[in-house]
Amino acid sequence: MVGLGTWLIPNDDAKRVCTDALNLGYRHIDTAQIYQNEEGVGNALVSSSIAREDIFITTKMWPGMYGDETFQTFSGAIEACEQSLKLLQLNEIDLYLIHNPFATNSRVELWEAMVELKKQGKVKHIGVSNYNVKHIKEIEDAQIEMPVANQIEIHPYHMIPDALEVYMNNHNILPIAYSTLAPLPNWREGSRWNSKPEAMKNDPSIPFLEVAEKYNVTVAQLLLKWSIQLGYPVLPKSVNYERLKENLDLNFTITGEDMSHLSVSNKAQSLAWQEKFDPLDVD
Ligand SMILES: NC(=O)c1ccc[n+]([C@@H]2O[C@H](COP(=O)([O-])OP(=O)(O)OC[C@H]3O[C@@H](n4cnc5c(N)ncnc54)[C@H](OP(=O)(O)O)[C@@H]3O)[C@@H](O)[C@H]2O)c1
């Protein structure tokens, strides 16, 4: 339920951070072609004494940027996976995802490549990321094998749209949460990928700190546990050893009443993908 996120971890740091995480007990690592750190993740895997079958590796194929003219093709997707396998120094990826629905005119073709990769034994499970109902329905309508997971931004300022949650539930597609820590004031501090509006940094409408203090935990632990209690695995990223440890230490239970206090806001605003741009809204 708690995997290590690696977006914004430079390739040179990835071996150290992943090694620390594995030694602390993390068994799921989330990376992506676009993060450019698969090699560092792979170096940690190779030097670890933990059995390969006890570790779960997720990586993602980048389909192209929204608004671009050219997108990834069937053969390009196969090659992207082969390159990820090489960098990760693996024979098989546990979960391979299409990173987003941006390839507006080749989404089904790319999904066919995912199915082919599974058939070839290069990946164990296939899924999508940032897909809304419309995008997954294209796969259903083409009567192809369905994704097993959809990795999406989930935190109190960006809940799963109800229709998507129902649809995924009905089709046994697991929501995996990312950017769960986005409400933290120091989230992505110092990075250009933090477009959080000032007002949200000290938003009094959700009493994160008060609720966390009740359980004697940090706000980070509260946010992660909130997601897990809703049934969504989390992927907290940290380069800091103490935080890696803290994010795994979630042995408490949030009451139903506090769970609803934290879920009151449904502003559906993507923070991970910059203001006014949410991949779930892509045509
Ligand atoms: N599929 C997608 O499109 C997509 C998009 C975004 C993210 N993801 C995946 O999900 C992962 C998590 O998302 P994210 O990286 O956006 O954000 P996140 O994990 O929710 O938050 C990371 C930020 O929180 C800080 N932090 C971590 N633990 C903390 C703690 N205990 N106390 C205080 N601060 C803490 C980190 O700083 P330090 O590192 O300095 O500790 C960093 O600034 C990514 O790394 C990536 O693997 C996927």
The ligand as a Gaussian input file, in Angstrom:
#p B3LYP/6-31G(d) Opt

LIG

0 1
 N        1.352000       9.263000     -12.979000
 C        1.601000      10.538000     -12.880000
 O        1.257000      11.341000     -13.748000
 C        2.292000      11.055000     -11.648000
 C        2.319000      12.432000     -11.383000
 C        2.940000      12.851000     -10.219000
 C        3.515000      11.931000      -9.380000
 N        3.511000      10.594000      -9.681000
 C        4.173000       9.588000      -8.806000
 O        3.730000       9.760000      -7.474000
 C        4.830000      10.081000      -6.637000
 C        4.395000      11.012000      -5.516000
 O        3.920000      12.234000      -6.021000
 P        4.734000      13.610000      -5.891000
 O        6.195000      13.324000      -5.981000
 O        4.102000      14.536000      -6.838000
 O        4.362000      14.154000      -4.456000
 P        4.291000      13.571000      -2.978000
 O        5.003000      12.305000      -2.822000
 O        2.861000      13.633000      -2.614000
 O        5.074000      14.717000      -2.195000
 C        6.475000      14.876000      -2.316000
 C        6.884000      16.162000      -1.601000
 O        6.577000      16.037000      -0.198000
 C        7.800000      16.134000       0.567000
 N        7.666000      15.141000       1.631000
 C        7.664000      13.785000       1.516000
 N        7.461000      13.202000       2.716000
 C        7.325000      14.197000       3.615000
 C        7.094000      14.226000       5.010000
 N        6.947000      13.119000       5.722000
 N        7.035000      15.446000       5.625000
 C        7.167000      16.584000       4.913000
 N        7.378000      16.610000       3.589000
 C        7.449000      15.429000       2.932000
 C        8.920000      15.836000      -0.410000
 O       10.098000      16.496000      -0.044000
 P       11.513000      15.731000       0.185000
 O       11.785000      14.845000      -0.981000
 O       12.477000      16.851000       0.301000
 O       11.336000      14.963000       1.465000
 C        8.348000      16.458000      -1.697000
 O        8.504000      17.851000      -1.698000
 C        5.851000      10.681000      -7.604000
 O        7.147000      10.742000      -7.055000
 C        5.694000       9.755000      -8.773000
 O        6.340000       8.519000      -8.539000
 C        2.881000      10.150000     -10.790000

